Amino acid sequence: MTTFTSLALDPSLLSALDALEYTEMTPVQALSLPPILEKRDVIAQAPTGSGKTAAFGLGLIARLDTAVASVQGIVLCPTRELADQVSKEIRRLASFVPNVKLLTLCGGIPLRPQLASLAHPPHIVVGTPGRIQELIDQGALSLAAVRVFVLDEVDRMLDMGFQDAITSLLKQSPKSRQTLLFSATIPDEIRTISRSLQRDPVAVATDAGAELPGIEQQFFEVDGSRRFDALLRLLSTHRPESTLIFCNMRRDTQDLADGLAQRGFSALALHGDLEQRDRDEVLMRFANRSCAILVATDVAARGLDIEDLPAVVNWEISTDPDVHVHRIGRTGRAGRKGQAWSLVAAAEMPRIAAIESRIGEKIGWSNLPSMSDAGKPITATMSTLCIDGGRQEKVRPGDILGALTGDAGIAGEAVGKIGIFATRSYVAIRRDQAATALKRLREGKIKGRKFRVRAID
């Protein structure tokens, strides 16, 4: 059976799944949830977008005793963005369970508010290894009552140098805990962690072919010195509204984004050298369509959750076939069609056989479109305004939408995604209406207050 109702889940969880319109389990959920609910340790290989958060989230919530004020579940994530995403999903799954308290604890934001929030222990903590260890060292957080310990995107946490921190945190939790490891790839280092810290784990891996529904892969043989020209041909001919380009090296991301911008394309880079605020703004602009092209490394893109992403480009072929599958799995999600284009120079040809073995089929080679087919550069359809007021000022999306469509006189269909952060908010406005919206928000009020408003693109 592949329906959630076939599982021994509490009615409150089934109600939440029904409200979310989750009926059929994804492959990773169908394979991992039964042993998770049996309190078995699990090591699962599953890409972004496969439903793994619901798998471990349901198992975690099912183990809670909300009458006990202690941390009973912990989820470690490599980035703040992924932690926020995971927290949001778990809160939705727990929406019909009374009195569940969840805290997101990550670096990049002040420590003092987190210390204050831990005065009353949460039931679930989602966060990054460094900040969680820091709070333990401060005496503000204890893992002594943890029942379920989840490591999400383990491969990227290892890439980011968190192995010692992960091992230390696991050893600070009870030996009786249930340990769940989820990762897009399972290199030897993860298997070593599993052997040392899990008890007879159930190994789960989804079929490669099942991971790529609705994705049309195309491979293009290119001269390494003409790679940029090949990329321009693909982008300006097919003209996807949003494109995620993966580079193997951090230094290439900014160079490539700058090169595209110089040609008139709307492009931004996402890499580890960005300050947290700049990273938030890059992610927000790409998610709300005020940036058409995002150039990123695999590590930087973790936690990026764009449901409708028309195209993914491999600027270079990854040395790991699992990473290749994970990259292209960013498109073609939620039943949509997606394009995955890979630029392959002669030196990368040996990597193709590993990809064919991983996906279980031969790849097909395509011809690049001619320059005569290419059109104008791709520009963004939206613009982003930043409002210097957020959750701390109790600003809500409805307040911003009301200010725009009320006194500001902006049509509702011209307003896009609204993102609320602790001290600031972002709203996407159709580009031809952005200047008017900016002027009227500056002249008007939100929730009866004046806020500083500026355009960030």
N, C-alpha and C positions, 0 to 999 in steps of 0.2 A: 504494500500500500504506500502511496506517495502523498496522501493528504495529511495535513496536520491533525485532523480529527482521529487518525488511526493511532496517534501517540497517546501515552498516558500523561496528558497535560491537565493541569488544574483548569477549571472553567474560566477563571479570570484571565489566564493566558490565551485560551481559545477565543474569548471575547475580544481581546486586543488584536489577535490575528485576523479575526473576522472584520473588525473595524478598519484594519490596514489592507483588507482585501487580499490577504495572504491565504491561499487555499492549497495549491500544490507545492510540495517541497522541491527545491532545486536539488541537483544531484549531490552536492556536498552536504546539504541538510538531511537528505534521505539516508546517506551513509553514516553521518556523524551523530545525529541526534539520538538515535536509539542507544548507542553505548554511552553517550553523555548523560542521558537520563537514567542509565543504570549505574551512574557514578564511576564509570571507567575513565582512565586517562586516555587521551586521544592525541594523535599527531596527524594533522590533516594538511594536505597540499591543495590549496584552492586560491584562485586569482581574485583580484578586486572585482566586485560586482557579482560574485557567485552566491551571495547570501550567507556567507560565513558568520557575519555579525549576529544575525538572527539565530544561527545554530548555537553559538556559545552563549548568546544573551538569554535565550530561553532556558538553557541548562543552568545558567547562573541564577536566574530569578527563581527557578523551581527549588533551589536549595536554600533560599533565604528564610530566616525566622525574623520577621520584622518586629517582633516583641523584644528582641535582644538588640541593644544599642551597641553594636560593634561592627567592624569591617569584616564582612563574611565573603565578599567577592572582590577580586582585583583584576583589572585588565591593563596590561602594559602595552603601549603603542610607541612606535618610533618617533612620531611627530605630534605636535599640538593639533594640527588640522585633523589628523586621523582620530585622535582622542576625542575631539569635539564631535566628529561624525559618529563614532561608536557610542558616545554618551547619548546623543540624540536618539539613536535607534533603540538603545536599551530603555530609555525613558518611555518611548512609544510602546515597547513591548510590555512594560510594567504599568501602563496607564490605568489598568483595571485592578491592580494590586494595591491595597491601601497602605499608606505610610512608608513607602519605599523612599529612602534618602540616598541620592547618588551625588558624588562630587567629582569634578574633573580637575585634576591637579597636574599642571604642566609648567615648564619653565617659560621664560619670555614675558611673564607677568609678575607683579610684585608678590613677595612671599607673605607679607603681613595679612592681607585678606584671607589667604588660604589657611594660615594659622588660626585665624578667628573662626573660620567656618568649621574647623575640626574640633572646636570646643564641645560640640555634640557629634559624636562619631557617626559617619554615614554607614549604610549597609554595603554600598558598592563604591569602589574607587576606580576611576579610569584615568590614566596619566602616563607620563614619560618616566623612564627609570631614574634619571638624575634628580628630578624634583621630588619624586616619591622617597628616594633615599635621603634627600636633604630634610624632608619633613620628619622622617623617622629619627634622624640624627638630632633633630630639635626636640624630640620627645613628644611631638604632636600627633604622631600616627603610629599605630601598632598593627602588625600582621598576625598577632598571636591567635586570632579567632578565624582566620581565613579558611573557608571551606573549598572555594574554587579559585584557582589561579590561572588566568588566561594570558598567553603570550601571543599577541596579534602582529602579523607581518614580522615574524622572527628574523627572516633573512635580512631585512633592511635594518633591524636593530643591531645585528651583528656587523653589517657594513658600516654602521655609524659608530662602532666601537663600544657597544653597550654590553658585551658578553660578560665581563666581570660584574657589572652592576646587576644584570639579570640573575646570574648565579648567586650573588650575595642576597638578593631579595627573596629568591626561592628558599634559600637556606634559613631565612628569618621567619618563614611561615611554617605551620605545622607539617610534620611528615605525613600526616593522615589526609592532607589536602588532595583534592582532585586537580590534576594539572592538564591543561588543554593548550596545545601548540598549533597555531594556524600560520601558514606561510605560503607564499606564491611559489617558492622554490624550496627544496629540501637538500641543501648541501651537506657535506660530511660533518661540518661543525654543529649543525642542528641535530643530526642523528647522535652525535656525542653528548649533547645536552640532554636529549631524550633518554639515552641509556643511563645517564647518571642521576637524573632527577625525576623520571617518570616510572610508574610501576606497571609493567606488562601493558603498554599502551596499545590501543587499537589504531592501526595505520589506515588512513583514508586518503585516496587520491582520485580525483575526478578524471574521467576519460578526456584526453586532449581534444578529440573531435567535438565532444559535448560542450567544451569551453568556448567554442568559436562560432556560435550560431549567428547567421545573418551577416557574417564578415566576409567581404570579398578581398582576398589577398592578391596583391600584384607585386612582383619582383622585377626590378629594372637593373640591368648591368650598366654600370657607369664608369667612366674614367675618373679616377680619384680627383683629378684637377678640375673636372667639369661637374662635380657633384652639385654645386650651388645652382648652376645653370639648369640641371635636371630638376631640382626642387622648384625653381621658378616656373618651369614649363608645367609641372603637375598642378601647382597651386593656381596659377592664372588661367589654366584651361578648365579644370574641374570646379574651381571656385567654391570649396566647402565653406559654410558659414563659420565653423569653428574647426581648428586643426591643432592637434597636440603633436609636437615633433620631439623625438627622443634622441639625445646625444649620449655617447658613452663617457665623454669627458666633461667635467664641469666648465673648464675654460672655453669650450666650444659653444656653450649655450649663449653667453652674452655676445660673442662675436657673430654668431648666426642671427640672433635677434636684431642686432644693430645693422647687419647687412640687409636684412629684409626691410627694416624700417627705412633705410636709406633709399630703397627701391619703391617706397610708398606703401608698403604693407603695414597693417596694424599688427605689431608683434612685440611680445615681451619675453624676458628670460626669467626662469625660476631656478635658483641655485642656492647653495648653502652659505654664500657670502652675504645674502640679503639680511637686513635687520628684520625682526619679527613684524613690525608694522608695515614695512615695504612688502614683505612676503604676503601678508594678509591682503594688501591692496592689489597685488598682482593676481592672486587667486580669485578675489572678488571680481575684478574686471574681466577675467576670462570666463568665470561662471555666469556673469550677467550679460555677456556678449558685447562689452565695450572694449574688448580686445579680441581680435579674430584668430591670432596664432600665438600659442604658448610653446616656448622652447625650454626643455627641462631635462635633467638627468633622472634616472630611475629613482634614486633616493629622494630627490626633491619633490617628485610627483606623487609620492605616497601620501594618502589622505586627500588627494584631489578626487572629488566625486562629481563628475559631470554626467548626468543621465543621458543627455542627447548630444553626443559627440560624433559628428559625421565622419571625421577622418583622423587617422593616426599615421605618422610618418616615422620610419626608422632612418634617421640621417646616416647611421652606420648600423651594421648588423651586430647584435649583442654576442658576446662570447659564450653566453649561457642560453641554450634553447628554451629553458623554462622562463627566462626573463623575456624572450621574444614573445612567447605566448601570452605572458602577463601584459606586456605592452599593448599588443593589438587587441587584447580583450577589453581595453578601455572604450572601444567603439562597438557598435552593433548591440547595445544593451537595451533591456526592457522591450524586446521584440522589434527593435528598429534595425534598419540596414546600416552597415558601416563599411568604410573603405580603409584598407591598411596597405600603405605603399612602403616598400623597402628598397633603398638605394644600395647597390652592392658593387663594391670595387673588387678588382682581381684578388687583392690580398685577403678579402673576406670570404672568398668562394668556399674554402674548406669548412666554414661554419654552416653552410647550407645543408649538408648531409645530416648534421645533428638536428637541425630544425625539422627536416623531413622525417627523421626517425621519431622525433617527439610528437609530431602531429599525425603520424601514421599515413602520410601520403606524399606523393611527389609534388613539388611546387611547380607552378607555371611561370614562364618568363614572358614579359610584356614589352612592347616598344613604347618609348617615350613619345608624347605628342610633339608635334613640330612647333617651332616658335610662331609660325603663322596662325596656329590655332589659339595662341595665348591671348588673353584679354588684358584688361587693366588690373593694377594691383588690388588686393582685397582689403577693404576698409571695414571698420566695425559699424554695426547697425545702431549701437547704443552708446551713450556717454554716461560716465559715473560722477555723481555729486557726493561729496563727503560732508556730513553734518557733525559738528563737534558736540554731540550729545548721544548717549547710548543707554545701556541698561541701568547705569548708576543714576541717571536722571529719569529713569522709568519711561524712556521713549520706547514705543512699540511700533511695529510696521504699520498698523492701522492709523497711528497718529501722523506718520509721514505721508501716507497715501491720502488721508483726509486733508492735510494741508495743501497738497499738490492739486487735488481735484476740487477742492473747495475754493478758498480765496484766491489761490494761484491760478485757477482756471485751466489746469492741464487735463486733457482727456485721459480717462483711466487706461485706455489701450496704449497710451504713450509711456506709461510707467511700467518698468520691468521689475527685476528682483530687488528686494530690500534686505539688507543684512545689518543686524544689530550687534555691536560689540560692546564691551564694558563702557568705554568713554566716547565712542563715535558710532555713526551709522552711515551706511552707503545705500544709495538708490540709483538704479539705472533708468535713464530717460532716453527716449528715442532722440537720436542725434539732432534732428531738425527742431526739436522742442527744448533742447538742453539749455540754451542761452536764456530763453524765456523763463524756464523753471528756476534757474539759478537766480535770476534777477528778482523774481517774485518771492522765493523763499527767503532771500536776504531782506526783502522789504517787509515780509510778513512774520508770522509766529507759528510755532509748533507747540501744541499743548499750552498755549497762552504765553509762551516764552520765546525770546529771541535767541537764536543759535547762530554761530558762525558757520557759513556754508561756502564751499569752494568746489570747483571742478578739478578732478585729478587726471583728466586725460583730454 
